[in-house]
Amino acid sequence: MAEAILTSWRFDPRLIGLLALAAFLCIRGWLRLHRQSPERFSAERLVSYLAGLAAPFIALASPLDAFGNLLLMAHMVQHLLLIVVAPPLILMGQPILPLLRGLPPRLFKEGLGPFLSWHWLQRMARRLTHPVVCWLAMAAAIVFWHIPRWYDLGLGSSSWHGVEHACFFYGAMLFWSPVIGLWPNRLQWSRWLMIPYLIAADVVNTALSAWLVFSTHVVYRTYEIAPRIGGMSALDDQSPAGAIMRVPGSIAFLIPAFILTFAGHQRDAQTIAIRPYPACPASANAPAQSTCSACPCSAPSCATVTSAASCSPSYLRSPSQ
């Protein structure tokens, strides 16, 4: 068994070359940018990006890929790496600008510069990165490729298997981009709306995992006819595979939702703390600590908080306005 694991590593030159090029360009650009702005382009971001590149290498080159045709559990771990591990780590590294700066200067300025400044491209990019499109992209990929007919098609063909993995990875890259806030995209939704966005994704993940856990028959025929490892039946393999999909997957969706909730409450508390009371001219001559009778605020005299001002709805605006 140990020998089979060690000999199951698959070093695809195309995969290694693509990942190595992505790492080289980002490191080269990061070194240039870090010298100019070390606070913005920190070492933590570079480490996050490189760790994100390591995740698809482990998913596609390690024995997980070989054993994925024999064990549904191994295949689920592979999918988790491509959906909830690699994309968030890559995006948290904010790699767009380092990648661009890692290119040869002439190619960056004369080749990509005019193309990236094309208004039509910018409009299409904004539509493509709208949260609804991003959510549907990942949800559709996950649901479609877990339909038995298409799942078995992927396992039976290396080409279709590659298409399946590409759908998972790029769909997840779109999904996580509005959650993390990838530069240069502008936030199109409030941060509060990212909470139901993440919870809805967890609902999809939970439904699919429950289908695998509680099914009384083998869902995917490929595993039913595949050689068994360690005497484990296909049905015995299916239930823990669903649990692997359920628990780590839910953690990946719900922890960011919790963080956003906590951060949102903190922002609201800070907004309330710095929001001034409305000024009231009727209380301009009132003694300190008196109550403003002309406004329904029932607060200490407006004149003691803001002087030489008149009543206005400005206190209803957020600090950013």
VOGU-3710 file (C-alpha; in Angstrom, 3 decimals, decimal comma):
1> maeailtswr> 0,000/0,000/0,000  2,785/2,446/0,921  4,610/1,621/-2,303  1,430/2,219/-4,305  1,031/5,639/-2,669  4,632/6,646/-3,354  4,460/5,581/-6,987  1,121/7,331/-7,580  2,555/10,827/-7,777  1,976/12,228/-11,262
11> fdprliglla> 4,257/15,066/-12,309  2,462/16,542/-15,304  4,844/18,995/-17,039  1,935/21,221/-18,070  0,657/21,550/-14,504  4,120/22,079/-13,042  5,035/24,594/-15,743  1,837/26,608/-15,275  2,171/26,728/-11,483  5,885/27,548/-11,674
21> laaflcirgw> 5,234/30,405/-14,121  2,453/31,803/-11,901  4,754/31,614/-8,862  7,705/33,203/-10,688  5,720/36,144/-12,055  4,080/36,872/-8,709  7,347/36,667/-6,751  9,084/38,910/-9,297  6,305/41,497/-9,197  5,966/41,281/-5,418
31> lrlhrqsper> 9,672/42,014/-4,919  9,326/45,177/-7,019  6,179/46,325/-5,243  7,365/45,365/-1,755  10,301/47,738/-2,074  7,890/50,583/-2,862  5,129/49,725/-0,365  6,097/47,003/2,152  2,933/47,504/4,222  0,560/46,932/1,325
41> fsaerlvsyl> 2,523/44,115/-0,304  3,407/42,118/2,785  5,158/38,770/3,050  1,938/37,252/4,413  0,175/37,926/1,127  2,930/36,295/-0,875  2,919/33,248/1,404  -0,869/32,983/1,067  -0,632/33,083/-2,726  2,117/30,458/-2,879
51> aglaapfial> 0,218/28,205/-0,467  -2,799/28,570/-2,745  -0,694/27,383/-5,697  0,500/24,394/-3,674  -3,089/23,234/-3,057  -3,950/22,395/-6,709  -0,555/20,725/-7,065  -1,395/18,429/-4,146  -4,905/17,857/-5,490  -3,838/16,990/-9,044
61> aspldafgnl> -0,330/15,534/-8,735  -0,490/13,612/-5,456  -1,955/10,107/-4,961  -5,320/11,786/-4,303  -5,808/11,966/-8,060  -4,943/8,318/-8,639  -7,007/7,043/-5,703  -9,906/9,309/-6,649  -11,016/6,701/-9,206  -11,133/4,038/-6,477
71> llmahmvqhl> -12,283/5,913/-3,373  -14,959/8,579/-3,266  -13,382/9,861/-0,049  -10,130/10,660/-1,856  -12,040/12,389/-4,641  -13,923/14,559/-2,145  -10,688/15,689/-0,505  -9,396/16,570/-3,960  -12,496/18,638/-4,683  -12,251/20,481/-1,358
81> llivvappli> -8,680/21,497/-2,168  -9,826/22,917/-5,502  -12,935/24,679/-4,154  -12,403/25,899/-0,586  -8,613/25,825/-0,076  -6,754/26,964/-3,205  -9,010/29,827/-4,409  -9,326/31,711/-1,077  -5,598/31,439/-0,403  -4,712/32,675/-3,890
91> lmgqpilpll> -7,156/35,582/-3,712  -6,080/36,627/-0,220  -2,648/37,145/-1,710  -4,154/39,907/-3,930  -2,030/38,683/-6,870  -3,302/40,769/-9,798  -0,900/43,686/-9,507  2,149/41,550/-8,570  1,457/39,281/-11,553  1,221/42,259/-13,896
101> rglpprlfke> 4,369/43,843/-12,496  6,134/40,512/-12,836  5,767/40,666/-16,609  8,466/42,287/-18,767  7,895/46,069/-18,546  7,450/46,494/-22,279  4,841/43,740/-22,465  3,037/45,180/-19,437  2,940/48,778/-20,717  2,599/48,371/-24,468
111> glgpflswhw> 0,900/44,994/-24,739  -1,508/44,576/-21,836  -1,908/48,233/-20,865  -4,199/49,318/-23,734  -6,080/46,026/-23,554  -6,769/46,298/-19,805  -7,919/49,913/-20,176  -10,512/48,925/-22,787  -13,900/50,071/-21,436  -15,791/47,136/-22,934
121> lqrmarrlth> -13,471/44,699/-21,146  -13,931/46,536/-17,867  -17,728/46,401/-18,216  -17,643/42,691/-18,981  -15,329/42,050/-16,057  -17,681/43,918/-13,730  -20,644/41,861/-14,927  -18,719/38,618/-14,667  -17,689/39,391/-11,086  -21,179/40,372/-9,928
131> pvvcwlamaa> -21,949/38,326/-6,787  -25,005/36,652/-8,344  -22,941/35,460/-11,317  -20,111/34,339/-9,014  -22,444/32,394/-6,733  -24,236/30,700/-9,620  -20,942/29,784/-11,295  -19,739/27,731/-8,351  -23,135/26,324/-7,377  -23,824/25,213/-10,951
141> aivfwhiprw> -20,410/23,565/-11,252  -20,819/21,661/-7,995  -24,374/20,495/-8,670  -23,786/19,617/-12,333  -20,660/17,548/-11,751  -22,259/15,619/-8,875  -25,072/14,370/-11,091  -24,219/10,647/-11,474  -24,153/10,662/-15,277  -21,651/13,528/-15,485
151> ydlglgsssw> -19,651/12,454/-12,461  -19,080/9,009/-13,980  -18,219/10,671/-17,305  -15,485/12,642/-15,573  -14,054/9,566/-13,889  -14,091/7,625/-17,146  -12,248/10,214/-19,240  -9,098/12,105/-18,318  -10,132/14,970/-20,612  -13,546/15,356/-19,017
161> hgvehacffy> -11,957/14,944/-15,601  -9,775/17,946/-16,378  -12,821/19,940/-17,483  -14,561/19,011/-14,226  -11,633/20,199/-12,118  -11,357/23,414/-14,148  -15,057/24,114/-13,535  -14,599/23,601/-9,799  -11,463/25,732/-9,551  -12,471/28,685/-11,738
171> gamlfwspvi> -16,051/28,644/-10,460  -14,663/28,814/-6,917  -12,276/31,624/-7,893  -15,298/33,622/-9,020  -17,269/32,672/-5,906  -14,613/33,772/-3,412  -13,651/37,006/-5,199  -16,548/39,154/-3,830  -16,110/37,626/-0,365  -12,418/38,513/-0,178
181> glwpnrlqws> -12,584/41,692/-2,255  -10,105/41,096/-5,044  -8,354/44,208/-6,367  -9,169/45,942/-8,730  -12,812/44,830/-8,463  -15,122/47,252/-6,692  -17,491/45,868/-4,099  -20,918/45,582/-5,704  -22,728/44,350/-2,585  -22,708/45,377/1,048
191> rwlmipylia> -20,464/43,244/3,254  -23,579/42,229/5,172  -24,968/40,562/2,035  -21,924/38,310/1,896  -23,278/36,493/4,950  -26,403/35,030/3,241  -24,214/34,588/0,137  -21,963/32,206/2,095  -24,819/30,528/3,965  -26,629/29,817/0,691
201> advvntalsa> -23,490/28,132/-0,640  -23,336/26,019/2,499  -26,951/24,954/1,945  -26,015/23,591/-1,491  -22,999/21,807/-0,025  -25,060/20,365/2,843  -27,806/19,084/0,540  -25,348/17,242/-1,705  -23,428/15,776/1,211  -26,653/14,609/2,916
211> wlvfsthvvy> -27,645/12,890/-0,336  -24,405/10,895/-0,239  -24,499/10,155/3,490  -28,094/8,951/3,698  -28,419/7,228/0,327  -29,149/3,509/0,667  -27,549/2,656/-2,679  -24,271/3,453/-4,411  -24,772/6,758/-6,210  -21,860/6,530/-8,675
221> rtyeiaprig> -21,556/3,331/-10,702  -17,805/3,825/-11,235  -17,155/3,063/-7,570  -19,540/0,125/-7,600  -17,451/-1,697/-10,222  -14,028/-0,385/-9,166  -11,590/-2,647/-7,265  -12,089/-2,194/-3,534  -9,298/-1,199/-1,156  -9,025/-2,737/2,290
231> gmsalddqsp> -12,272/-4,637/1,945  -14,334/-1,420/2,151  -17,535/-1,577/0,136  -18,582/1,256/-2,147  -21,454/2,110/0,187  -19,132/2,197/3,203  -16,893/4,580/1,250  -19,791/6,800/0,205  -21,024/7,813/3,679  -17,691/9,120/5,017
241> agaimrvpgs> -17,125/10,853/1,662  -20,352/12,765/2,235  -19,194/13,617/5,766  -15,883/14,917/4,376  -17,833/17,092/1,985  -20,165/18,291/4,728  -17,905/19,150/7,671  -14,823/20,827/6,139  -16,982/22,389/3,433  -19,360/23,951/5,950
251> iaflipafil> -16,456/25,177/8,062  -14,982/26,889/4,996  -18,264/28,709/4,291  -19,449/29,475/7,825  -16,222/30,751/9,386  -15,996/33,652/6,884  -19,694/34,354/7,508  -19,007/34,542/11,251  -15,985/36,813/10,677  -18,055/39,145/8,490
261> tfaghqrdaq> -20,810/39,239/11,123  -18,350/40,112/13,888  -16,598/42,733/11,737  -19,947/44,230/10,747  -21,020/44,602/14,379  -17,709/46,268/15,167  -18,144/48,734/12,288  -21,676/49,543/13,430  -20,504/50,097/16,994  -17,764/52,451/15,812
271> tiairpypac> -20,227/54,331/13,605  -22,601/54,854/16,527  -19,739/55,939/18,779  -18,540/58,694/16,443  -21,932/59,856/15,156  -22,687/63,394/16,438  -26,015/64,489/17,859  -27,963/66,890/15,625  -27,422/70,536/16,341  -30,430/72,562/17,384
281> pasanapaqs> -30,596/76,361/17,228  -33,320/76,384/19,859  -30,770/75,172/22,391  -27,947/77,494/21,384  -28,285/79,491/24,616  -29,193/76,544/26,806  -26,946/75,724/29,748  -24,610/72,785/29,516  -26,051/69,341/30,207  -29,620/70,557/29,519
291> tcsacpcsap> -31,933/68,598/27,314  -32,699/69,652/23,764  -36,443/70,231/23,639  -36,676/71,127/19,973  -35,335/67,764/18,752  -36,652/64,293/19,579  -33,175/63,116/20,524  -33,623/63,554/24,312  -29,857/63,896/24,479  -27,572/66,448/26,144
301> scatvtsaas> -27,973/69,873/24,598  -27,014/69,858/20,940  -25,219/73,130/21,549  -22,806/71,412/23,912  -21,890/68,876/21,235  -21,793/70,986/18,068  -21,839/74,759/18,195  -22,710/77,300/15,525  -24,688/74,739/13,565  -28,292/74,230/12,646
311> cspsylrsps> -30,505/71,168/12,733  -29,797/68,975/9,745  -30,175/65,322/8,808  -26,403/65,021/8,410  -26,169/62,756/11,444  -28,196/60,183/9,537  -25,443/59,788/6,970  -22,643/57,311/7,340  -19,183/58,671/8,189  -17,987/57,892/4,673
321> q> -20,480/60,389/3,275
//
